Amino acid sequence: NIVTDQVMEELRSYNVFQVDIMFYEDIKDSPIKSVSNLLIKLGLSLDPVRMGCLEKHIEGVFERKSHTKVLPFTRDHIDLYRMMIDQAADKILNKTGKILPKDRYF
């Protein structure tokens, strides 16, 4: 289809097919660094006022009153999740060279 080809060519010119993987654990462990790296990769400037606001409110305002201590998954569920995490980790490693911190799951 000529229209689809034109749209795809336009998208390619903007590099929208470039994918960057960010791990939740990295964002949680180092939010300022993660946001800074993301802004740099996107070609955006680091606004010191906004970065200061992020740093000031890094913990957020939401606090859970209680945490559940019981793991709500069966052994079968855990085994299935581990298998899926292993498969995802292998794909991420093969595609990007990045290592998923699997030890932080379950």
HELIX and SHEET records of a PDB file:
HELIX    1   1 ILE A    2  SER A   13  1                                  12    
HELIX    2   2 TYR A   24  ASP A   29  1                                   6    
HELIX    3   3 PRO A   31  LYS A   41  1                                  11    
HELIX    4   4 PRO A   48  LYS A   56  1                                   9    
HELIX    5   5 ARG A   75  THR A   96  1                                  22    
HELIX    6   6 LYS A  102  ARG A  104  5                                   3    
END                                                                             
